[in-house]
Amino acid sequence: MTLDRKSTNSETKIRTNLPDWSALIPVLPPAGRRTPALYRELRRLIEAGDIPPGSKLPPSRDLARRLKTSRGSVVAAFETLIAEGYAVARTGAGTFVADRVPVLKPALPAEAEAAAPKMPLPGTLGVAMADARTLNLFRTLLSRHLTRPGPEHFQYGDPRGGAALRQAIAAYLRQARGVRCETRSIVITTGTQQGIDLFIRSALSPGDRVMIEDPCYPSARAAFAGNGLQLSGLAVDGEGADIALAAPGARAVYVTPSHQFPLGVTMSMRRRLALIDWARETGGWILEDDYDSEFRFAGPPLAAMQGMDDSGRVIYLGTFSKVLFPGLRLGYAVIPDPLLDAMVALRSRSDRSPPTLAEAALTDLIREGHFAAHLRRARRHAEAARDALVAGLCEAKKLTVAVPDQGLHLVAGLPKSLDDIEAVEIARRAGLGARALSTMAVTNPPRQGLVIGFSGFPPEVLHAAARRFAAMIG
């Protein structure tokens, strides 16, 4: 270690027993943030045992010189350590690590890996990508409400969500999806999953039977099973789920009629009307999850089943996670009058109210026409991504790929000699995300196939990953 020539002999003796501080502590941030950064690094070194209890910390002037920061920043960091009991100051001797401090064990490699955020592979389901134009607009709208914040941001709001956003959503759903709704019937949620949970806890009891499409959306199945409900699968064919196969005594049916997840088929009109008749005759409930209806590449979006129901037995669920991004955590439920008070009361008890700042920005995005323009751009991007993924997969002669005309995922058929669990691992090694279709079965025999998404990734990235996978499959 190189020492300052002006140092005294006593200082030299002390420093030779100290670690190389410039190596232990990384480059500090710009002025103004150095004190908290230095404090955190020193505390981390103490808790990790790199600076043992009782050790002398270097003189503030010496440490400041080695870290190329001001002495005042070092002194302030030392004072914080002293105030929190990590260090003690001894008059005439300097600053020392306290004799008793917490020594925290580092996470095991497996734990650290599990805790670290993972980058999803191209093809992974549930990934969204808002373009730069939309993100800049949303940033501007957030800034607008932060610059001149209204009183609604400083108090707990309506558990149904802000009236302005609910009004904007109601107008959009009536025009774009044919939903029968008014502002009062809409409850803003954190997404489809919360809407399902609110319904379950408001309308059902443990032990009740629920029918769910088979294969199904796994998170919905988990929500029903986790609340002690009995599940039966409704087999899905080219016309969607068939309510004629419903088990006796079912209290509710969960469906994705516009674009069945995961198979991608659309429920036929006769099946929709039969399901509505079932609900009217039995007093059962229908949960219509319309999770990605905005992404239709041939013609306008299909009308929602809820708009065909005149008996008030359909709970309509939607989300902004697919059309914008999941981190927004905003969705909505259109709730029939008999369930409205119970679901609003439960929302109030469990989650108080939605985030008003995000609500305000989203309201402006819809009302000022930005949302409609974003959807047009998002559809074009999704269609290009779909085509790129399909082109790459079609290089494998053993895969069967049906090109979907809507949605954000596709299903690839596999040769009988290849199990879909094994195929998922091959795809992973090729850098392509995929889910095994067989894992989405409920009660019927599982089908084989790969469910692959095409949202959230550039077309060229999807194409390259699909080609690598195709080459490995042959």
C-alpha positions as CSV (number, residue, x, y, z in Angstrom):
1,M,0.0,0.0,0.0
2,T,1.4,3.4,-0.9
3,L,1.5,5.9,2.0
4,D,1.5,9.6,2.1
5,R,5.0,10.8,2.7
6,K,3.8,13.4,5.2
7,S,2.2,10.8,7.5
8,T,3.6,10.4,11.0
9,N,5.1,7.1,12.1
10,S,2.1,6.4,14.4
11,E,-0.3,7.0,11.5
12,T,1.7,4.7,9.3
13,K,1.6,1.9,11.9
14,I,-2.2,2.2,12.1
15,R,-2.8,2.3,8.3
16,T,-0.7,-0.8,7.6
17,N,-3.4,-2.8,9.4
18,L,-6.3,-1.3,7.5
19,P,-7.8,-2.7,4.3
20,D,-7.4,-1.1,1.0
21,W,-10.4,1.3,1.3
22,S,-10.3,2.5,-2.3
23,A,-10.7,-1.2,-3.4
24,L,-13.4,-2.0,-0.8
25,I,-15.6,1.0,-1.5
26,P,-16.7,1.5,-5.1
27,V,-16.8,4.8,-6.9
28,L,-19.1,7.2,-5.1
29,P,-22.0,9.0,-6.8
30,P,-21.8,12.7,-7.7
31,A,-21.7,15.4,-4.9
32,G,-24.9,15.7,-3.0
33,R,-25.4,11.9,-2.6
34,R,-22.0,10.8,-1.4
35,T,-22.7,10.9,2.3
36,P,-25.6,8.4,2.3
37,A,-23.7,6.2,-0.3
38,L,-20.5,6.1,1.9
39,Y,-22.6,5.4,5.0
40,R,-24.3,2.5,3.3
41,E,-21.0,1.0,2.1
42,L,-19.4,1.3,5.5
43,R,-22.4,-0.3,7.2
44,R,-22.4,-3.1,4.6
45,L,-18.7,-3.8,5.2
46,I,-19.3,-3.9,9.0
47,E,-22.3,-6.2,8.7
48,A,-20.4,-8.5,6.3
49,G,-17.5,-8.8,8.8
50,D,-15.0,-7.2,6.4
51,I,-14.4,-4.6,9.1
52,P,-14.5,-6.6,12.4
53,P,-15.9,-5.3,15.7
54,G,-13.4,-3.1,17.5
55,S,-11.5,-2.2,14.3
56,K,-10.3,1.4,13.9
57,L,-11.7,3.3,11.0
58,P,-9.2,5.4,9.0
59,P,-8.8,9.1,9.8
60,S,-11.5,11.1,8.0
61,R,-9.0,13.2,6.1
62,D,-7.1,10.1,4.9
63,L,-10.3,8.3,3.8
64,A,-11.6,11.4,2.0
65,R,-8.3,11.7,0.1
66,R,-8.3,8.0,-1.0
67,L,-11.9,8.1,-2.1
68,K,-11.6,11.5,-3.7
69,T,-14.4,13.0,-1.8
70,S,-14.7,15.8,0.8
71,R,-13.8,15.3,4.4
72,G,-17.2,16.6,5.4
73,S,-18.9,13.7,3.6
74,V,-16.7,11.2,5.5
75,V,-17.3,12.9,8.8
76,A,-21.1,12.9,8.2
77,A,-21.1,9.2,7.3
78,F,-19.1,8.5,10.5
79,E,-21.5,10.5,12.6
80,T,-24.5,8.5,11.2
81,L,-22.7,5.2,12.0
82,I,-22.1,6.5,15.6
83,A,-25.7,7.6,16.0
84,E,-26.9,4.2,15.0
85,G,-24.5,2.3,17.2
86,Y,-22.3,0.8,14.5
87,A,-19.3,2.9,15.6
88,V,-18.0,4.8,18.6
89,A,-15.8,7.9,18.8
90,R,-12.9,7.8,21.3
91,T,-11.5,11.2,22.2
92,G,-7.9,11.5,21.0
93,A,-7.9,8.0,19.5
94,G,-10.3,8.2,16.5
95,T,-13.5,6.3,15.4
96,F,-13.8,2.6,16.0
97,V,-16.4,-0.1,14.9
98,A,-18.5,-0.9,18.0
99,D,-17.7,-4.0,19.9
100,R,-21.1,-5.5,19.3
101,V,-22.7,-5.1,15.8
102,P,-24.9,-7.4,13.7
103,V,-22.8,-9.6,11.4
104,L,-25.1,-10.7,8.6
105,K,-24.4,-13.9,6.6
106,P,-24.4,-13.4,2.8
107,A,-27.1,-15.1,0.9
108,L,-26.3,-18.5,-0.5
109,P,-25.7,-18.5,-4.2
110,A,-29.0,-20.3,-4.9
111,E,-30.9,-17.8,-2.7
112,A,-29.1,-14.9,-4.4
113,E,-30.0,-16.2,-7.8
114,A,-33.6,-16.7,-6.8
115,A,-33.8,-13.2,-5.4
116,A,-32.2,-11.5,-8.4
117,P,-34.5,-10.2,-11.1
118,K,-34.5,-12.4,-14.1
119,M,-34.7,-11.1,-17.7
120,P,-37.4,-13.0,-19.5
121,L,-36.6,-14.9,-22.6
122,P,-38.2,-13.9,-25.9
123,G,-41.5,-15.7,-26.2
124,T,-42.2,-15.5,-22.4
125,L,-45.9,-15.0,-21.7
126,G,-47.2,-11.9,-19.9
127,V,-44.5,-9.5,-21.1
128,A,-45.5,-6.1,-22.5
129,M,-43.7,-3.3,-24.2
130,A,-45.1,0.2,-24.5
131,D,-43.3,2.2,-27.2
132,A,-41.2,5.3,-26.5
133,R,-44.0,7.6,-27.6
134,T,-46.5,6.2,-25.1
135,L,-44.0,6.2,-22.3
136,N,-43.1,9.8,-22.9
137,L,-46.7,10.7,-23.0
138,F,-47.4,8.9,-19.8
139,R,-44.4,10.6,-18.2
140,T,-45.7,14.0,-19.2
141,L,-49.2,13.2,-17.9
142,L,-47.8,12.0,-14.5
143,S,-45.7,15.2,-14.3
144,R,-48.8,17.3,-15.0
145,H,-50.5,15.8,-12.0
146,L,-47.4,16.0,-9.8
147,T,-46.9,19.7,-10.7
148,R,-50.5,20.6,-9.9
149,P,-51.7,17.8,-7.7
150,G,-55.4,17.8,-6.9
151,P,-56.8,17.1,-3.4
152,E,-57.7,13.5,-4.4
153,H,-54.0,12.6,-4.1
154,F,-53.8,13.6,-0.4
155,Q,-56.7,11.5,0.9
156,Y,-58.0,8.0,0.6
157,G,-60.2,7.7,-2.5
158,D,-63.3,5.9,-3.6
159,P,-62.7,2.1,-3.3
160,R,-64.3,1.8,-6.7
161,G,-61.7,4.1,-8.2
162,G,-61.9,7.6,-9.3
163,A,-65.1,8.6,-11.1
164,A,-63.3,10.2,-14.0
165,L,-61.4,7.0,-14.9
166,R,-64.5,4.8,-14.4
167,Q,-66.4,7.2,-16.7
168,A,-63.7,7.0,-19.4
169,I,-63.5,3.2,-19.2
170,A,-67.3,2.9,-19.4
171,A,-67.4,5.0,-22.5
172,Y,-64.6,3.0,-24.1
173,L,-66.2,-0.4,-23.3
174,R,-69.6,0.6,-24.6
175,Q,-68.0,1.8,-27.9
176,A,-65.3,-0.7,-28.4
177,R,-66.6,-3.9,-26.8
178,G,-70.4,-3.6,-26.7
179,V,-70.4,-3.9,-22.9
180,R,-73.6,-2.8,-21.1
181,C,-72.3,-0.7,-18.3
182,E,-72.5,2.6,-16.5
183,T,-69.9,4.4,-14.5
184,R,-71.4,3.2,-11.2
185,S,-71.0,-0.5,-12.1
186,I,-67.2,-0.3,-12.7
187,V,-64.6,-1.1,-10.0
188,I,-61.0,-0.3,-10.7
189,T,-58.7,-3.2,-9.7
190,T,-55.0,-4.0,-9.7
191,G,-55.7,-6.4,-12.6
192,T,-57.7,-9.4,-13.6
193,Q,-56.4,-11.5,-10.7
194,Q,-57.8,-9.1,-8.1
195,G,-61.1,-9.0,-9.9
196,I,-61.3,-12.8,-9.7
197,D,-60.4,-12.8,-6.1
198,L,-62.9,-10.1,-5.2
199,F,-65.6,-12.1,-7.0
200,I,-64.7,-15.4,-5.2
201,R,-64.8,-13.9,-1.8
202,S,-68.0,-11.9,-2.4
203,A,-70.1,-14.5,-4.1
204,L,-68.8,-18.0,-3.3
205,S,-68.1,-20.2,-0.3
206,P,-65.4,-22.9,0.3
207,G,-66.6,-26.1,-1.2
208,D,-68.6,-24.5,-4.0
209,R,-68.1,-26.0,-7.5
210,V,-66.6,-23.8,-10.3
211,M,-66.3,-24.8,-13.9
212,I,-63.2,-23.6,-15.7
213,E,-62.0,-24.0,-19.3
214,D,-59.8,-27.0,-19.8
215,P,-57.0,-26.3,-20.6
216,C,-57.1,-23.0,-18.7
217,Y,-55.4,-19.9,-17.5
218,P,-53.2,-21.2,-14.6
219,S,-53.4,-18.1,-12.4
220,A,-57.2,-18.2,-12.5
221,R,-57.2,-21.9,-11.5
222,A,-54.8,-21.1,-8.7
223,A,-57.2,-18.4,-7.4
224,F,-60.2,-20.7,-7.3
225,A,-58.2,-23.6,-5.8
226,G,-56.6,-21.4,-3.2
227,N,-60.0,-20.3,-1.9
228,G,-61.1,-23.9,-1.3
229,L,-63.4,-24.3,-4.3
230,Q,-64.0,-27.5,-6.2
231,L,-62.9,-27.3,-9.8
232,S,-64.2,-29.1,-12.8
233,G,-62.9,-28.7,-16.4
234,L,-65.0,-27.7,-19.4
235,A,-63.4,-29.3,-22.5
236,V,-62.5,-26.7,-25.2
237,D,-62.9,-27.5,-28.9
238,G,-63.1,-25.3,-32.0
239,E,-66.2,-23.6,-30.7
240,G,-64.8,-22.9,-27.2
241,A,-66.0,-24.3,-23.9
242,D,-69.2,-26.3,-23.9
243,I,-71.5,-25.6,-21.0
244,A,-73.5,-28.7,-21.8
245,L,-70.6,-30.6,-20.1
246,A,-71.0,-28.6,-16.9
247,A,-71.1,-30.6,-13.6
248,P,-74.4,-30.4,-11.7
249,G,-74.5,-27.8,-9.0
250,A,-71.8,-25.5,-10.3
251,R,-72.1,-22.0,-8.9
252,A,-69.9,-20.2,-11.4
253,V,-68.1,-20.6,-14.8
254,Y,-64.8,-18.9,-15.7
255,V,-64.3,-18.4,-19.5
256,T,-62.2,-16.4,-21.9
257,P,-64.7,-16.4,-24.8
258,S,-63.1,-13.8,-27.1
259,H,-59.7,-15.5,-27.2
260,Q,-59.5,-18.7,-25.2
261,F,-56.4,-19.0,-23.1
262,P,-54.3,-20.9,-24.1
263,L,-55.8,-22.5,-27.2
264,G,-56.7,-19.2,-28.8
265,V,-60.2,-20.2,-30.2
266,T,-63.2,-18.0,-30.1
267,M,-66.4,-19.2,-28.4
268,S,-69.2,-19.6,-31.0
269,M,-72.4,-17.6,-30.7
270,R,-74.5,-20.7,-29.9
271,R,-72.1,-21.7,-27.1
272,R,-72.3,-18.1,-25.7
273,L,-76.1,-18.1,-25.7
274,A,-76.2,-21.5,-24.1
275,L,-73.8,-20.3,-21.4
276,I,-76.0,-17.2,-20.7
277,D,-79.1,-19.5,-20.6
278,W,-77.4,-21.7,-18.1
279,A,-76.6,-18.8,-15.8
280,R,-80.2,-17.5,-16.0
281,E,-81.7,-20.8,-15.3
282,T,-79.4,-21.9,-12.5
283,G,-78.6,-18.6,-10.9
284,G,-75.0,-19.2,-11.6
285,W,-72.3,-16.6,-12.3
286,I,-70.2,-16.2,-15.4
287,L,-66.7,-14.6,-15.2
288,E,-65.8,-13.3,-18.6
289,D,-62.0,-12.6,-18.7
290,D,-61.4,-10.3,-21.7
291,Y,-57.7,-10.1,-21.2
292,D,-56.4,-9.3,-24.7
293,S,-59.4,-8.5,-26.9
294,E,-57.8,-5.2,-28.1
295,F,-55.3,-7.2,-30.2
296,R,-57.3,-8.4,-33.2
297,F,-55.5,-8.3,-36.5
298,A,-58.3,-9.0,-38.9
299,G,-61.3,-6.8,-38.4
300,P,-62.6,-5.0,-35.3
301,P,-62.5,-6.6,-31.8
302,L,-65.3,-9.1,-31.2
303,A,-68.3,-8.0,-29.1
304,A,-68.1,-9.1,-25.4
305,M,-70.4,-11.8,-24.2
306,Q,-71.5,-9.5,-21.3
307,G,-73.3,-7.2,-23.8
308,M,-75.5,-10.2,-24.8
309,D,-76.7,-10.9,-21.3
310,D,-79.9,-9.2,-20.1
311,S,-80.1,-11.1,-16.8
312,G,-77.1,-9.5,-15.0
313,R,-75.2,-12.8,-14.5
314,V,-71.9,-11.8,-16.1
315,I,-68.9,-10.2,-14.4
316,Y,-66.7,-8.7,-17.0
317,L,-63.0,-8.4,-16.3
318,G,-60.4,-6.4,-18.2
319,T,-56.9,-5.1,-17.7
320,F,-54.4,-2.5,-18.9
321,S,-51.4,-4.9,-18.3
322,K,-51.5,-6.2,-21.8
323,V,-52.2,-3.0,-23.7
324,L,-49.8,-0.8,-21.7
325,F,-47.6,-2.6,-19.1
326,P,-48.1,-4.8,-16.0
327,G,-46.3,-2.4,-13.7
328,L,-49.2,0.0,-14.1
329,R,-51.3,-2.4,-11.9
330,L,-54.6,-1.2,-13.2
331,G,-57.6,-3.2,-14.4
332,Y,-61.3,-3.1,-14.1
333,A,-64.4,-5.2,-13.3
334,V,-67.9,-4.5,-14.6
335,I,-70.1,-5.8,-11.8
336,P,-73.8,-6.7,-11.8
337,D,-75.9,-4.8,-9.2
338,P,-76.5,-7.9,-6.9
339,L,-72.8,-8.2,-6.3
340,L,-71.7,-4.5,-6.5
341,D,-72.0,-3.5,-2.8
342,A,-70.3,-6.7,-1.5
343,M,-67.4,-6.4,-3.9
344,V,-66.9,-2.7,-3.2
345,A,-67.0,-3.3,0.5
346,L,-64.4,-6.1,0.2
347,R,-62.2,-3.9,-2.0
348,S,-62.4,-1.2,0.7
349,R,-61.4,-3.6,3.5
350,S,-58.5,-5.3,1.6
351,D,-57.0,-2.5,-0.5
352,R,-58.6,0.8,0.5
353,S,-58.6,2.4,-3.0
354,P,-56.6,2.4,-6.3
355,P,-53.5,4.6,-6.8
356,T,-54.9,8.0,-7.7
357,L,-51.8,9.3,-9.4
358,A,-51.7,6.5,-12.0
359,E,-55.5,6.8,-12.4
360,A,-55.2,10.5,-13.2
361,A,-52.6,10.0,-15.9
362,L,-54.4,7.0,-17.4
363,T,-57.7,9.0,-17.5
364,D,-56.0,11.8,-19.5
365,L,-54.4,9.2,-21.8
366,I,-57.8,7.8,-22.7
367,R,-59.7,11.1,-22.8
368,E,-57.2,13.0,-24.9
369,G,-57.1,10.2,-27.6
370,H,-53.6,9.0,-26.8
371,F,-54.8,5.6,-25.7
372,A,-56.6,4.9,-29.1
373,A,-53.4,6.0,-31.0
374,H,-51.3,3.8,-28.8
375,L,-53.5,0.8,-29.5
376,R,-53.1,1.3,-33.2
377,R,-49.3,1.3,-32.9
378,A,-49.4,-1.6,-30.5
379,R,-51.5,-3.8,-32.8
380,R,-49.0,-3.1,-35.7
381,H,-46.1,-4.0,-33.5
382,A,-47.8,-7.2,-32.2
383,E,-48.7,-8.3,-35.7
384,A,-45.1,-7.8,-36.9
385,A,-43.8,-9.8,-33.8
386,R,-46.3,-12.6,-34.5
387,D,-45.2,-12.9,-38.1
388,A,-41.5,-12.9,-37.1
389,L,-42.1,-15.6,-34.5
390,V,-44.1,-17.8,-36.9
391,A,-41.5,-17.4,-39.7
392,G,-38.8,-18.7,-37.3
393,L,-40.8,-21.6,-36.0
394,C,-41.9,-22.7,-39.4
395,E,-38.3,-23.5,-40.2
396,A,-38.8,-26.7,-38.1
397,K,-40.6,-29.4,-40.1
398,K,-41.7,-31.2,-37.0
399,L,-43.6,-28.2,-35.6
400,T,-47.2,-27.4,-36.4
401,V,-47.9,-23.7,-36.1
402,A,-51.3,-22.1,-36.5
403,V,-51.1,-18.3,-37.2
404,P,-53.5,-16.6,-34.8
405,D,-55.6,-13.7,-36.0
406,Q,-55.7,-12.1,-32.6
407,G,-54.1,-12.1,-29.2
408,L,-50.5,-12.1,-28.0
409,H,-49.6,-15.8,-28.0
410,L,-49.7,-18.9,-30.2
411,V,-49.7,-22.6,-29.7
412,A,-47.2,-24.8,-31.5
413,G,-48.0,-28.5,-32.0
414,L,-45.2,-31.0,-31.4
415,P,-44.4,-34.4,-32.9
416,K,-45.7,-37.4,-30.8
417,S,-42.2,-38.4,-30.1
418,L,-41.5,-35.1,-28.2
419,D,-43.0,-34.4,-24.7
420,D,-43.8,-30.7,-24.2
421,I,-42.0,-30.5,-20.9
422,E,-38.9,-31.7,-22.6
423,A,-39.6,-29.2,-25.5
424,V,-39.8,-26.3,-23.0
425,E,-36.2,-27.1,-21.8
426,I,-35.0,-27.3,-25.4
427,A,-36.6,-23.9,-26.1
428,R,-34.9,-22.5,-23.0
429,R,-31.5,-23.7,-24.2
430,A,-32.2,-22.0,-27.5
431,G,-33.1,-18.7,-25.8
432,L,-36.9,-19.0,-26.4
433,G,-39.4,-18.7,-23.6
434,A,-42.3,-21.2,-23.8
435,R,-44.9,-22.9,-21.5
436,A,-46.0,-26.5,-21.7
437,L,-49.6,-26.8,-22.7
438,S,-50.0,-30.0,-20.7
439,T,-49.4,-28.1,-17.4
440,M,-52.6,-26.1,-18.1
441,A,-55.0,-29.0,-17.9
442,V,-57.6,-29.1,-15.2
443,T,-59.4,-32.4,-15.1
444,N,-59.4,-33.7,-18.6
445,P,-56.4,-35.6,-20.1
446,P,-53.6,-33.0,-20.8
447,R,-52.9,-32.0,-24.4
448,Q,-49.3,-31.6,-25.7
449,G,-48.0,-28.4,-27.2
450,L,-46.0,-25.2,-26.5
451,V,-47.6,-21.9,-25.6
452,I,-45.4,-19.0,-26.9
453,G,-45.9,-15.3,-26.5
454,F,-45.0,-12.6,-29.0
455,S,-45.6,-9.4,-27.0
456,G,-42.9,-7.3,-25.4
457,F,-40.0,-8.2,-27.7
458,P,-38.7,-6.8,-31.0
459,P,-39.6,-8.9,-34.1
460,E,-36.0,-9.6,-35.0
461,V,-35.3,-10.9,-31.5
462,L,-38.2,-13.3,-31.6
463,H,-37.3,-14.5,-35.1
464,A,-33.7,-15.3,-34.1
465,A,-34.8,-17.2,-31.0
466,A,-37.4,-19.1,-32.9
467,R,-34.9,-20.1,-35.6
468,R,-32.4,-21.4,-33.0
469,F,-35.2,-23.5,-31.5
470,A,-36.3,-24.7,-34.9
471,A,-32.8,-25.8,-35.7
472,M,-32.6,-27.8,-32.5
473,I,-36.0,-29.5,-33.1
474,G,-35.3,-30.2,-36.7
